[in-house]
Amino acid sequence: MEEKKFDPNSLIGFVLIFGILLWIMYQNKPSEAEIAAGKAKKELVVKGSKAQENVAKLSTSANDTLQLAQLQKTLGSFAYSATLPSAKEEFTTIENKLVKLTIANKGGYVVDVTLKNFERTKKGSGQLVQLVKDNNAQFNLQLPTVDNHTLNTKDLYFEPTLTKNGEDQILTMKLKASENAYLAYKYVLKADDYMLDFDIQSQGLNTILKTNKPLQLEWDFKTFANEKSISYENRYTELYFEYEDGKKDYLGQGEDKSETAEDVSYVAFKQHFFSSILLTSTPFKTTELHSNNLVKDDNVDTTFTKQFKAIMPIAFSNGEIDQKMNWFYGPTDYKLLKSYDRDLEDIVALGWGIFGWINKYLFIPAYGFLSMFISQGWAIVLFTILVKLVMSPVTYKSFLSQAKMKVLRPEITEISEKYKDEPMKKQQETMKLYSKAGVNPMAGCVPGLLQMPVFYALFQLFPALIQLRHEGFLWADDLSSFDSVYKLPFHIPAYGDHVSLFPILASIAIFFYMKMTTGDQQMATPQQEGMPDMAKMMKAMVYISPLMMLFFFNSYASGLSLYYFISNTITIGIMLVIKNYIIDSDKIHAEIQENKKKEPKKQSKFQQKLQEAMAQQEAMKAQQNKKK
């Protein structure tokens, strides 16, 4: 292999090229004057940029001043609030395990209320109950200013400040006229509670607002439909209020209603199973209340059920506002509402007078105890059995009276034939027979009257029990609503577009119950001359009553129909036992015959007055016959 040798000419060429490059660079070097000119040019660019920034700042300041001047024309002193960074469509959320509330900067009021443990329409729907959403509720204070503006807080921007005190979340919303003059809404949400503290306070507004008259607080609310049956839910959607130191009243039945009340301590917009309530520690002097029905046709789907409105005055004290209140957004649960010790449980429709008393002090504690250990459906069954057992002595008395009247029927018929042309004489002789036999014809009515308060109390109880909501039993998936087993392809007036099974079973039970009782009553009570044919009327009612039950309860709570089915079935069983194993017609007949041998029992005051009235009528009739 040939070995390479060093070439001197290559080295000389490299040195020559390198020298030429150095000479070219030296020739292109800028002079000191050129360097100085470049520096000046850079400084000029920087200064120009800063000048542009200053011009922009001056322009923005001018625009803000112009904008502020324009805002002051419409907002007066509260124009300051519109210039703050919080003057945006932003929201603040406070929540606990039970409820989530969203408060808007604009208006400072609650724009969304979500109940975390309750679903809409049916169990598993995935839609939580929202009492407030999509602008269905507004809360507004009218602010009359000394510069002759009338402002609405719902149109103005509040500045939010969220803090915590232990587990309490405190949200203060300030509508500012300046840094130290403002109107504030203060919300305090506690842990595991549906009730919020809510205060309205002002500072430094005594020279900005007209303080010679109270501020007008307006609360508007459109209630969302949250249940399967809108017509049924709407029936129990009402406006309740407490006034004049403990009195209660309500609006909501019918179409449009308005009322004015004095010294109102709370206003409740009740939606069958959920309520939105505003309470105050200082009663509102004079309150306007309005209710408007939004469900016009039961066969048409609707979003809302009713629209409520309350207009309440908030008085100034030493030129400022300091109104301490509370909000409640939650379930209409009797036990929960009672725990607040503010008489809120009275908004639960349990019936008036003795009916409400029976529910509050007997049925709610008894049913609540049973439902602690078993499901709601079986609790209804067991509760019904207990009620029927307690009422069984009354049922026995009624049947015993019917049995005695049945034994006397042949003798009553004989008297009717003997004195068929003398109605008054016939009545007198019939009353003598009752007296001799020791039978009171009214005895069969009294047990029935005693059962009426229980019947009506239970009719009010089951629709009011939120515990039944979305609780299933057998084929019913919700005991607080109808148990549809078949969807009709058409709508039947007063019945609906579905078939509920529990009302059918309850109607069948009522039919057989009435068939048994009316048969005995017809045999026990002979036809009286000049009186309507009760036998025919009762025979017709055997068919009319179950049919009315079927139509009336088809869209009602299936828990109520379940109660009536079980109740009437048990009653039929008790009747059969009493009739076949307890009451002995032969023994009763023998007792009556023995009583007839004895001296007649002293007549009751009612019998005496009836006897006297018949005697007077007989005397008057005799006088009229003499004149003829």
C-alpha positions as CSV (number, residue, x, y, z in Angstrom):
1,M,0.0,0.0,0.0
2,E,1.3,3.5,-1.0
3,E,2.0,5.8,1.9
4,K,0.6,9.4,1.8
5,K,3.1,12.3,2.1
6,F,2.7,15.8,3.5
7,D,1.9,18.5,0.9
8,P,3.3,22.1,1.9
9,N,1.1,23.7,-0.8
10,S,-2.1,22.7,1.1
11,L,-1.0,24.5,4.3
12,I,-0.1,27.7,2.4
13,G,-3.6,27.7,0.7
14,F,-5.5,27.3,4.0
15,V,-3.5,30.2,5.6
16,L,-4.2,32.4,2.6
17,I,-8.0,31.8,2.7
18,F,-8.2,32.4,6.5
19,G,-6.4,35.8,6.1
20,I,-8.7,36.9,3.4
21,L,-11.8,36.2,5.6
22,L,-10.4,38.3,8.5
23,W,-9.7,41.2,6.2
24,I,-13.4,41.2,4.9
25,M,-14.8,41.1,8.5
26,Y,-12.6,44.1,9.5
27,Q,-13.8,46.1,6.5
28,N,-17.5,45.6,7.4
29,K,-17.1,46.6,11.1
30,P,-19.6,49.4,12.0
31,S,-18.2,52.7,13.1
32,E,-18.8,54.2,16.5
33,A,-21.3,56.7,15.0
34,E,-23.3,53.8,13.5
35,I,-23.3,51.9,16.8
36,A,-24.6,55.0,18.6
37,A,-27.3,55.5,16.0
38,G,-28.5,51.9,16.5
39,K,-28.8,52.4,20.2
40,A,-30.8,55.6,19.8
41,K,-33.1,53.8,17.4
42,K,-33.8,51.0,19.9
43,E,-34.5,53.5,22.7
44,L,-36.9,55.3,20.4
45,V,-38.9,52.1,19.7
46,V,-39.1,51.3,23.4
47,K,-40.3,54.9,24.2
48,G,-42.8,54.7,21.4
49,S,-44.2,51.5,22.8
50,K,-44.6,53.0,26.3
51,A,-46.2,56.0,24.8
52,Q,-48.8,53.8,23.1
53,E,-49.5,52.1,26.4
54,N,-50.0,55.4,28.1
55,V,-52.3,56.5,25.4
56,A,-54.3,53.3,25.7
57,K,-54.5,53.7,29.5
58,L,-55.7,57.3,29.1
59,S,-58.3,56.1,26.6
60,T,-59.6,53.3,28.9
61,S,-59.8,55.7,31.8
62,A,-61.8,58.1,29.7
63,N,-64.1,55.3,28.6
64,D,-64.6,54.2,32.3
65,T,-65.4,57.7,33.3
66,L,-67.9,58.0,30.4
67,Q,-69.4,54.6,31.3
68,L,-69.7,55.5,35.0
69,A,-71.4,58.7,34.1
70,Q,-73.9,56.8,31.9
71,L,-74.5,54.2,34.7
72,Q,-75.1,56.9,37.2
73,K,-77.9,58.2,35.1
74,T,-79.8,54.9,35.5
75,L,-78.4,53.5,38.7
76,G,-77.6,56.5,40.7
77,S,-75.3,55.8,43.7
78,F,-75.4,52.0,42.9
79,A,-73.6,52.6,39.6
80,Y,-70.5,51.7,41.6
81,S,-71.6,48.1,41.8
82,A,-71.7,47.8,38.0
83,T,-68.0,48.8,37.7
84,L,-66.7,46.1,40.1
85,P,-65.1,42.8,38.8
86,S,-68.1,40.9,40.2
87,A,-70.5,42.6,37.8
88,K,-70.6,39.4,35.7
89,E,-73.0,36.5,35.1
90,E,-71.2,34.4,37.7
91,F,-72.4,32.1,40.5
92,T,-71.4,30.8,43.9
93,T,-72.4,27.4,45.2
94,I,-72.9,26.3,48.8
95,E,-73.9,22.8,49.7
96,N,-74.0,20.0,52.3
97,K,-75.1,16.4,52.2
98,L,-78.7,17.3,51.7
99,V,-79.0,20.3,49.5
100,K,-77.0,22.3,46.9
101,L,-77.8,26.0,46.4
102,T,-76.5,28.2,43.6
103,I,-76.6,32.0,44.2
104,A,-76.1,34.4,41.3
105,N,-74.1,37.6,41.3
106,K,-76.9,39.3,39.4
107,G,-79.7,39.8,41.9
108,G,-77.8,38.1,44.8
109,Y,-80.6,35.4,45.1
110,V,-80.9,31.7,44.9
111,V,-81.2,30.5,41.3
112,D,-80.8,26.8,41.8
113,V,-81.8,24.4,44.6
114,T,-81.1,20.7,44.2
115,L,-82.2,18.2,46.8
116,K,-79.5,15.5,46.7
117,N,-81.6,12.6,48.2
118,F,-84.7,12.8,46.1
119,E,-85.4,11.9,42.5
120,R,-88.1,13.3,40.1
121,T,-91.0,11.3,38.8
122,K,-89.8,7.8,39.8
123,K,-87.0,5.9,41.5
124,G,-84.0,5.5,39.3
125,S,-84.9,8.3,36.9
126,G,-81.5,9.9,37.4
127,Q,-83.0,13.3,37.7
128,L,-82.7,15.0,41.1
129,V,-85.5,17.2,42.4
130,Q,-84.7,20.8,41.7
131,L,-87.0,23.2,43.4
132,V,-85.4,26.2,41.8
133,K,-83.9,26.2,38.3
134,D,-84.2,27.9,34.9
135,N,-85.4,31.2,36.4
136,N,-88.6,29.8,37.9
137,A,-88.1,31.8,41.0
138,Q,-87.1,35.5,41.6
139,F,-86.3,37.4,44.8
140,N,-86.4,41.1,44.5
141,L,-86.2,44.3,46.7
142,Q,-87.4,47.6,45.3
143,L,-85.0,50.3,46.2
144,P,-86.4,53.9,46.0
145,T,-83.4,56.3,46.1
146,V,-83.2,59.9,47.2
147,D,-82.2,60.9,43.6
148,N,-85.6,59.6,42.4
149,H,-84.6,56.2,41.0
150,T,-86.5,53.0,41.7
151,L,-84.1,50.1,41.4
152,N,-84.7,46.4,41.5
153,T,-82.1,44.3,43.2
154,K,-82.8,41.4,40.7
155,D,-81.2,43.6,38.0
156,L,-78.1,44.7,40.0
157,Y,-74.8,42.9,40.6
158,F,-73.8,41.8,44.1
159,E,-70.2,41.0,45.2
160,P,-69.9,37.5,46.8
161,T,-67.7,36.6,49.7
162,L,-67.6,33.0,50.8
163,T,-66.2,32.1,54.3
164,K,-66.5,29.3,56.8
165,N,-67.2,29.1,60.5
166,G,-66.5,25.5,61.5
167,E,-68.8,23.5,59.3
168,D,-71.1,26.4,58.5
169,Q,-70.7,28.0,55.1
170,I,-71.3,31.8,55.1
171,L,-72.0,33.5,51.8
172,T,-72.3,37.3,51.9
173,M,-73.6,39.0,48.8
174,K,-73.1,42.8,48.8
175,L,-74.8,45.3,46.5
176,K,-72.4,48.3,46.9
177,A,-73.0,52.0,46.5
178,S,-69.4,52.5,47.6
179,E,-66.8,50.5,49.4
180,N,-68.5,51.2,52.8
181,A,-72.1,51.7,51.8
182,Y,-74.0,48.5,50.7
183,L,-77.0,46.2,50.9
184,A,-76.1,42.7,52.0
185,Y,-77.8,39.3,51.7
186,K,-76.2,36.8,54.2
187,Y,-76.7,33.1,53.7
188,V,-75.6,30.6,56.4
189,L,-75.8,26.9,55.5
190,K,-75.2,24.4,58.3
191,A,-74.1,20.9,57.9
192,D,-76.8,18.3,57.4
193,D,-79.7,20.8,57.5
194,Y,-82.3,22.0,55.0
195,M,-82.7,25.3,56.9
196,L,-80.6,28.3,56.2
197,D,-80.1,31.5,58.1
198,F,-80.8,34.4,55.9
199,D,-80.3,38.1,56.8
200,I,-80.9,41.3,54.9
201,Q,-78.8,44.1,56.2
202,S,-77.7,47.5,55.0
203,Q,-74.8,49.9,55.9
204,G,-74.5,53.5,55.0
205,L,-77.6,53.6,52.9
206,N,-79.6,56.0,55.1
207,T,-78.5,58.9,52.9
208,I,-79.0,57.0,49.6
209,L,-82.4,55.3,50.1
210,K,-85.7,56.9,50.9
211,T,-86.4,55.5,54.4
212,N,-89.8,57.0,55.1
213,K,-91.5,53.8,53.8
214,P,-90.6,50.1,54.1
215,L,-88.9,48.4,51.2
216,Q,-91.1,46.0,49.1
217,L,-89.8,42.5,49.1
218,E,-91.2,40.4,46.2
219,W,-90.9,36.6,46.0
220,D,-92.1,34.9,42.8
221,F,-92.2,31.2,42.4
222,K,-93.4,28.8,39.7
223,T,-93.6,25.2,41.1
224,F,-92.1,22.5,39.0
225,A,-94.0,19.2,38.5
226,N,-91.9,16.5,40.2
227,E,-94.4,13.6,40.5
228,K,-95.8,11.0,38.1
229,S,-99.4,12.3,38.3
230,I,-99.4,16.1,37.7
231,S,-103.1,16.5,38.5
232,Y,-102.7,14.6,41.8
233,E,-99.6,16.6,42.7
234,N,-101.4,19.9,41.8
235,R,-104.2,19.0,44.2
236,Y,-101.8,19.2,47.1
237,T,-99.7,22.2,45.9
238,E,-100.7,25.2,48.0
239,L,-99.5,28.4,49.5
240,Y,-99.6,28.3,53.3
241,F,-98.9,31.2,55.7
242,E,-98.8,31.9,59.4
243,Y,-100.2,35.3,60.6
244,E,-101.3,37.2,63.7
245,D,-99.3,35.2,66.2
246,G,-100.0,31.6,65.2
247,K,-103.0,31.6,62.9
248,K,-102.7,29.4,59.8
249,D,-104.4,29.7,56.4
250,Y,-103.7,28.7,52.8
251,L,-104.4,29.5,49.1
252,G,-104.2,27.2,46.1
253,Q,-107.5,25.4,45.7
254,G,-109.3,26.4,42.5
255,E,-108.0,28.8,39.8
256,D,-106.7,32.2,41.0
257,K,-106.7,33.3,44.6
258,S,-105.4,36.4,46.3
259,E,-105.4,37.5,50.0
260,T,-103.9,40.1,52.3
261,A,-102.7,39.1,55.7
262,E,-101.3,41.0,58.7
263,D,-98.2,40.2,60.8
264,V,-97.1,37.2,58.7
265,S,-94.3,35.1,60.3
266,Y,-93.8,32.7,57.4
267,V,-94.8,32.0,53.8
268,A,-94.6,28.5,52.5
269,F,-94.8,27.5,48.8
270,K,-95.8,23.9,49.2
271,Q,-95.4,21.3,46.4
272,H,-97.1,18.2,47.8
273,F,-93.9,16.5,48.9
274,F,-91.5,19.5,48.9
275,S,-91.6,23.0,50.2
276,S,-89.9,26.3,49.9
277,I,-90.5,28.4,53.0
278,L,-89.4,31.9,54.0
279,L,-89.5,32.6,57.7
280,T,-88.9,35.9,59.6
281,S,-88.2,36.7,63.2
282,T,-89.9,40.1,62.8
283,P,-93.3,39.5,61.2
284,F,-94.1,41.3,58.0
285,K,-96.7,43.9,58.7
286,T,-99.0,43.5,55.7
287,T,-98.4,40.8,53.1
288,E,-100.0,40.3,49.7
289,L,-100.4,36.7,48.7
290,H,-101.3,35.3,45.2
291,S,-101.8,31.8,43.8
292,N,-102.5,31.0,40.2
293,N,-103.2,27.5,38.8
294,L,-101.2,26.6,35.8
295,V,-102.6,23.1,35.2
296,K,-105.5,23.7,32.8
297,D,-106.0,20.2,31.4
298,D,-105.2,17.0,33.2
299,N,-104.5,15.2,29.9
300,V,-101.8,17.7,28.8
301,D,-98.2,17.4,30.1
302,T,-97.0,20.5,31.8
303,T,-93.8,21.8,33.4
304,F,-95.3,23.8,36.2
305,T,-98.3,23.3,38.5
306,K,-98.9,26.7,40.2
307,Q,-97.4,30.1,40.3
308,F,-97.1,31.8,43.7
309,K,-96.2,35.3,44.7
310,A,-95.7,37.1,48.0
311,I,-95.1,40.8,48.5
312,M,-93.8,41.7,52.0
313,P,-92.7,45.0,53.5
314,I,-89.3,45.3,55.2
315,A,-89.2,48.3,57.6
316,F,-86.2,50.6,58.3
317,S,-84.7,50.9,61.8
318,N,-82.7,54.1,62.3
319,G,-82.4,54.5,58.6
320,E,-81.0,51.0,58.0
321,I,-82.3,47.5,57.2
322,D,-81.7,44.6,59.6
323,Q,-84.2,41.7,58.8
324,K,-83.3,38.3,60.2
325,M,-85.0,35.4,58.4
326,N,-84.6,31.8,57.4
327,W,-85.0,29.8,54.2
328,F,-86.2,26.2,54.1
329,Y,-85.8,24.2,50.9
330,G,-86.6,20.5,51.5
331,P,-89.1,17.7,51.9
332,T,-92.6,18.3,53.3
333,D,-91.9,15.7,56.1
334,Y,-94.1,16.1,59.2
335,K,-91.5,14.9,61.6
336,L,-88.7,17.0,60.1
337,L,-90.8,20.2,60.0
338,K,-92.0,19.7,63.5
339,S,-88.3,19.5,64.7
340,Y,-87.8,23.2,63.9
341,D,-90.4,24.2,66.5
342,R,-91.8,26.9,64.2
343,D,-95.3,25.3,63.6
344,L,-94.1,24.4,60.1
345,E,-95.7,20.9,60.4
346,D,-99.1,22.6,60.0
347,I,-98.5,22.9,56.2
348,V,-98.8,19.1,56.0
349,A,-102.5,18.5,55.0
350,L,-103.6,16.2,57.8
351,G,-107.2,17.5,58.1
352,W,-108.8,20.0,60.3
353,G,-110.2,19.7,63.9
354,I,-110.5,16.2,65.3
355,F,-109.3,14.6,62.0
356,G,-105.9,16.3,62.2
357,W,-105.7,15.6,65.9
358,I,-106.2,11.8,65.3
359,N,-103.5,11.9,62.6
360,K,-101.0,13.9,64.6
361,Y,-101.2,12.2,67.9
362,L,-102.3,8.7,67.0
363,F,-101.8,7.6,63.4
364,I,-98.5,9.2,62.6
365,P,-96.7,7.9,65.7
366,A,-98.2,4.4,65.2
367,Y,-97.4,4.2,61.5
368,G,-94.0,5.7,62.0
369,F,-93.2,3.1,64.6
370,L,-94.3,0.2,62.3
371,S,-92.4,1.5,59.3
372,M,-89.2,1.5,61.3
373,F,-89.1,-2.3,61.1
374,I,-90.8,-3.3,57.9
375,S,-91.3,-2.0,54.4
376,Q,-93.9,0.7,53.7
377,G,-96.3,-1.6,51.9
378,W,-96.4,-4.2,54.7
379,A,-96.5,-1.3,57.3
380,I,-99.8,-0.2,55.6
381,V,-101.2,-3.7,55.8
382,L,-100.2,-4.2,59.4
383,F,-101.4,-0.6,60.3
384,T,-104.8,-1.3,58.7
385,I,-105.2,-4.6,60.6
386,L,-104.5,-2.8,63.9
387,V,-107.0,0.0,63.1
388,K,-109.7,-2.6,62.3
389,L,-109.0,-4.5,65.4
390,V,-109.3,-1.4,67.6
391,M,-112.6,-0.5,65.8
392,S,-114.0,-4.0,66.0
393,P,-116.1,-3.4,69.1
394,V,-117.8,-0.5,67.3
395,T,-118.4,-2.8,64.3
396,Y,-119.9,-5.4,66.7
397,K,-122.3,-2.9,68.2
398,S,-123.5,-1.9,64.8
399,F,-124.1,-5.5,63.8
400,L,-125.9,-6.3,67.1
401,S,-128.2,-3.4,66.5
402,Q,-129.0,-4.6,63.0
403,A,-129.6,-8.1,64.3
404,K,-132.1,-6.8,66.9
405,M,-134.0,-4.8,64.3
406,K,-134.1,-7.8,62.0
407,V,-135.7,-9.9,64.8
408,L,-138.4,-7.2,65.3
409,R,-139.1,-6.8,61.6
410,P,-142.2,-9.1,61.6
411,E,-143.8,-7.2,64.5
412,I,-142.9,-3.9,62.8
413,T,-144.5,-5.1,59.6
414,E,-147.6,-6.1,61.5
415,I,-147.9,-2.6,63.0
416,S,-147.5,-1.1,59.6
417,E,-150.3,-3.2,58.2
418,K,-152.6,-2.5,61.2
419,Y,-152.2,1.3,61.1
420,K,-151.5,1.8,57.4
421,D,-154.1,4.5,57.2
422,E,-152.8,6.2,60.3
423,P,-149.1,7.2,59.8
424,M,-148.8,9.0,63.1
425,K,-150.4,6.2,65.1
426,K,-148.1,3.7,63.3
427,Q,-145.0,5.7,64.3
428,Q,-146.2,5.9,67.9
429,E,-146.8,2.1,68.1
430,T,-143.5,1.4,66.5
431,M,-141.7,3.5,69.1
432,K,-143.6,1.7,71.9
433,L,-142.4,-1.6,70.5
434,Y,-138.8,-0.4,70.5
435,S,-139.2,0.8,74.1
436,K,-140.7,-2.5,75.3
437,A,-138.1,-4.6,73.5
438,G,-135.2,-2.4,74.7
439,V,-134.1,-1.7,71.2
440,N,-132.7,1.7,70.1
441,P,-133.2,2.2,66.3
442,M,-130.4,4.8,66.4
443,A,-127.9,2.4,67.8
444,G,-126.9,1.2,64.4
445,C,-126.1,4.7,63.3
446,V,-123.9,5.7,66.2
447,P,-121.1,3.2,65.5
448,G,-121.0,4.3,61.9
449,L,-120.7,7.9,63.0
450,L,-117.9,7.0,65.3
451,Q,-116.0,5.5,62.4
452,M,-116.3,8.5,60.2
453,P,-113.5,10.6,61.9
454,V,-111.2,7.6,61.5
455,F,-112.2,7.1,57.9
456,Y,-111.6,10.8,57.0
457,A,-108.3,11.0,59.0
458,L,-106.9,8.1,57.1
459,F,-108.1,9.6,53.9
460,Q,-105.9,12.6,54.7
461,L,-103.0,10.7,56.2
462,F,-101.7,8.5,53.3
463,P,-101.4,11.2,50.6
464,A,-99.4,13.3,53.1
465,L,-96.8,10.6,54.0
466,I,-93.6,11.4,52.1
467,Q,-92.3,8.0,53.4
468,L,-94.4,6.3,50.7
469,R,-92.8,8.3,47.8
470,H,-91.0,5.9,45.4
471,E,-91.6,3.0,47.8
472,G,-92.8,-0.1,45.9
473,F,-95.1,-2.9,47.0
474,L,-96.2,-5.9,44.9
475,W,-96.8,-4.5,41.4
476,A,-96.9,-0.8,42.5
477,D,-93.6,0.9,42.0
478,D,-94.6,4.1,44.0
479,L,-97.1,3.9,46.8
480,S,-97.5,7.7,46.7
481,S,-98.8,7.6,43.1
482,F,-101.1,5.5,41.0
483,D,-100.2,1.8,40.3
484,S,-100.7,1.7,36.6
485,V,-100.8,-1.9,35.2
486,Y,-102.0,-0.9,31.7
487,K,-101.7,2.2,29.6
488,L,-104.8,3.1,27.7
489,P,-104.5,4.3,24.1
490,F,-107.1,7.0,24.9
491,H,-108.1,9.3,27.8
492,I,-111.4,8.7,29.7
493,P,-112.8,11.9,31.4
494,A,-112.6,11.7,35.2
495,Y,-110.7,8.3,35.0
496,G,-107.5,8.9,33.1
497,D,-105.4,7.1,30.5
498,H,-104.3,4.2,32.6
499,V,-105.7,1.3,34.6
500,S,-104.8,1.0,38.3
501,L,-105.2,-2.3,40.0
502,F,-105.5,-1.4,43.7
503,P,-108.6,0.8,43.1
504,I,-110.2,-2.1,41.2
505,L,-109.5,-4.5,44.2
506,A,-110.8,-1.8,46.6
507,S,-113.9,-1.3,44.6
508,I,-114.6,-5.0,44.5
509,A,-114.2,-5.2,48.3
510,I,-116.5,-2.2,48.8
511,F,-119.1,-3.9,46.5
512,F,-119.3,-7.1,48.6
513,Y,-119.2,-5.1,51.9
514,M,-122.2,-3.0,50.8
515,K,-123.9,-6.1,49.4
516,M,-123.8,-7.7,52.9
517,T,-124.6,-4.6,55.0
518,T,-127.4,-3.2,52.8
519,G,-129.1,-6.6,52.7
520,D,-129.2,-6.8,56.4
521,Q,-130.4,-3.1,56.7
522,Q,-133.2,-3.7,54.2
523,M,-134.4,-6.7,56.2
524,A,-134.1,-4.8,59.5
525,T,-135.8,-1.6,58.4
526,P,-139.3,-1.7,56.9
527,Q,-140.5,0.8,54.4
528,Q,-142.2,3.8,56.1
529,E,-145.2,5.4,54.5
530,G,-144.5,8.9,53.0
531,M,-140.7,8.3,53.1
532,P,-138.4,7.6,50.2
533,D,-137.9,3.9,49.3
534,M,-134.6,3.5,51.1
535,A,-134.4,-0.1,50.0
536,K,-134.2,0.9,46.3
537,M,-131.8,3.7,47.1
538,M,-129.5,1.5,49.0
539,K,-129.7,-1.2,46.3
540,A,-128.6,1.4,43.7
541,M,-125.7,2.6,46.0
542,V,-124.3,-1.0,46.1
543,Y,-123.3,-0.4,42.4
544,I,-122.8,3.3,42.4
545,S,-120.4,3.5,45.3
546,P,-117.8,1.0,44.0
547,L,-117.9,2.7,40.6
548,M,-117.3,6.1,42.1
549,M,-114.4,4.6,44.1
550,L,-112.9,3.2,40.9
551,F,-113.0,6.5,39.1
552,F,-112.0,8.7,42.0
553,F,-109.0,6.7,43.1
554,N,-107.6,5.7,39.7
555,S,-105.1,8.5,39.8
556,Y,-104.7,8.7,43.6
557,A,-101.9,7.3,45.7
558,S,-101.9,3.5,45.5
559,G,-101.1,3.4,49.2
560,L,-104.5,4.8,49.9
561,S,-106.2,2.3,47.6
562,L,-104.2,-0.5,49.3
563,Y,-105.5,0.6,52.7
564,Y,-109.2,0.6,51.5
565,F,-108.8,-2.8,49.9
566,I,-107.3,-4.3,53.1
567,S,-109.7,-2.4,55.3
568,N,-112.9,-3.6,53.6
569,T,-111.6,-7.1,53.2
570,I,-110.9,-7.3,56.9
571,T,-114.3,-5.8,57.7
572,I,-116.0,-8.4,55.5
573,G,-114.1,-11.1,57.5
574,I,-115.1,-9.6,60.8
575,M,-118.8,-9.3,59.7
576,L,-118.8,-13.0,58.7
577,V,-117.3,-14.0,62.1
578,I,-119.8,-11.9,64.1
579,K,-122.7,-13.0,62.0
580,N,-122.0,-16.7,62.0
581,Y,-120.2,-17.3,65.3
582,I,-121.0,-14.5,67.7
583,I,-124.5,-13.1,67.1
584,D,-127.3,-15.7,67.8
585,S,-130.6,-14.6,66.3
586,D,-132.6,-17.0,68.4
587,K,-131.0,-15.8,71.6
588,I,-131.6,-12.2,70.7
589,H,-135.2,-13.0,69.9
590,A,-135.6,-14.6,73.4
591,E,-134.0,-11.6,75.1
592,I,-136.4,-9.2,73.3
593,Q,-139.4,-11.3,74.3
594,E,-138.2,-11.2,77.9
595,N,-137.7,-7.5,77.7
596,K,-141.2,-7.0,76.4
597,K,-142.6,-8.7,79.5
598,K,-140.8,-6.3,81.7
599,E,-141.8,-2.7,82.3
600,P,-140.8,-0.5,79.4
601,K,-137.4,1.2,79.9
602,K,-137.4,4.9,80.5
603,Q,-137.3,6.6,77.2
604,S,-134.3,8.7,76.2
605,K,-134.7,12.4,75.8
606,F,-134.5,12.0,72.0
607,Q,-137.3,9.4,72.1
608,Q,-139.4,11.6,74.4
609,K,-139.1,14.6,72.2
610,L,-139.8,12.5,69.1
611,Q,-142.9,11.1,70.9
612,E,-144.0,14.6,71.8
613,A,-143.5,15.9,68.3
614,M,-145.6,13.0,66.9
615,A,-148.4,13.6,69.4
616,Q,-148.5,17.3,68.5
617,Q,-148.7,16.5,64.8
618,E,-151.5,14.0,65.5
619,A,-153.4,16.7,67.5
620,M,-152.9,19.2,64.7
621,K,-154.1,16.7,62.1
622,A,-157.2,16.0,64.3
623,Q,-158.1,19.7,64.5
624,Q,-157.7,20.1,60.8
625,N,-160.1,17.2,60.2
626,K,-162.7,18.8,62.5
627,K,-162.6,22.1,60.6
628,K,-163.2,20.2,57.4
